[in-house]
Amino acid sequence: MKKYILSIYIGFAAMVLFGCKKTIDENIRPFNDKADVELLSTLDGLSSATNGNYALLVTSSASDASYDASWFNLSELKGNNLYAVTRAFPQTRDDAYTYANSPSQGATTSFWRVSYRIISGTNKVIDAVKDGEDAAHDQIKGENYFLRALAYFNLVRIYGRPYYQNNGDNPAVPISLNSLVNKDFQPKRNTVKEVYTQVISDLEKAAALMNAPRSGNPNYYASKEAAWALLSRVYLYMGGTPAAPQNTYNTKAAEYADKVISSNKYTLITGTAYTNAFNSDSKTNKEFIFDFKHDDANGNFINEFLAPRDVFGNPWQGEYTASPDYMALLNQNSSDLRKNFITVENDKRISGTDKSRNTVNKYNYQQIFPLGGFDFSAKSRSGTSYLRLAEMYLNKAEALAKAGNTADALTALNMVRTRATAPVWTTASLETAGLTVFQAVFNERRLELAWEGNSSFDNFRNGLPLSRSYIDYFFSAPLTIQPDDKRVVYPLPLVEIQLNPNLQQNPQ
């Protein structure tokens, strides 16, 4: 862990603070040298450092994949909304999908390292800003609390078991809250409960501090409402299963969702604005609460996963398409506007008569063509949605459904259904369909939030198995993963286990 601490918590700090892609070498100064102290002594310097922390969400650096590309891989590919067409990039690209969970060759190593770079950078800014100096300084500090909470919440979801299991006492990830890390620091893993507690604390501080939002309120900067939105999600994850709900937490999930909704800062966009929501500049999207911003310099790699994506004359591009059972759920309502997020395309790699594939088009905004050479990346300028208003209605609906408040749960649920021009649910229609209110909300989350990093988490945190009722490139029979399966969580990167003997590995 000594090498890890030096290279991640200290060595990468200069890159974080300046928001660049500099390769590490012996000339990068430690975190607490004179230049860094001077940089963080002014509001402009603190703003630059914070922008560098945001940049880490989308920047590929030091041989690691970008944070959001790794996040999509680790979160979405473990679910059942995607269907494997082929194996174009072995191991790293399919490790999550196949539940192989390699501690050395999957996306887990990049995700771990970049996550702690974000945490390292936010710690430095948080330590440098005194509370109550003025609204501008408070805003900067609050944004860094939000980014640190985001990083830890995603880490605990990847490496820690669902909160309800063992009452949150399972191992998660190490918590580091100090920018001045001793070179001999070799932390043990904190528990799931401890990480959740820290995330909530950071988000509460963030919400209290962020009272001077960035000019124009672009949604790729954190805001008070973004902190509330993430608190709603965190408490929902603590809310137990339908069979054993923890309604103290469910109440908090609904309350924070209501805070966002009643702020009137966001709206459920409708009609063609909704169907084009992911095919436009995300910073103008009135429904997005927080997203990861992409541009020419840092293109979005997510649509590179999606098939057939036959771009640049490259017949092997893209490995995944919308799954058959997702399409079956979507096709239950012929008027559902979410069909616009699927494009039926031909895949020339298929030798059979039916070459059609249901391609996900949520990440196709302004494709960035390569400059030449051997770069065949299917990058785009699409923002990566992390929090949006539709989820707040669905969080509220799920929390209320678990608490037995059927009427209000249906009201929140039907806000999302109506926007998508799907038929509203009533107690009578649910009875006819053989569904509980919770099951209707669960299905709606899958329809609405597909390919946005929620897949599998909704199953496992609710004590439900993840089922793929189809065969694909990798599996010759349907796949079911139970919520207590050891493969639900990822192994810690092998190099970290080797460097820090205090890190306990997840069961393999």
Helices and strands as residue ranges (DSSP letters): H 2-4, I 5-11, H 13-18, H 34-39, H 43-55, H 67-76, E 82-84, H 108-128, H 135-159, G 165-168, H 192-209, H 224-237, H 247-262, H 271-275, G 282-284, E 288-292, G 302-305, E 320-322, H 324-330, G 337-341, E 342-346, E 356-360, E 367-368, E 379-380, E 384-388, H 389-402, H 406-419, H 427-433, H 437-449, H 457-461, E 466-468, E 479-481, G 486-488, H 494-499
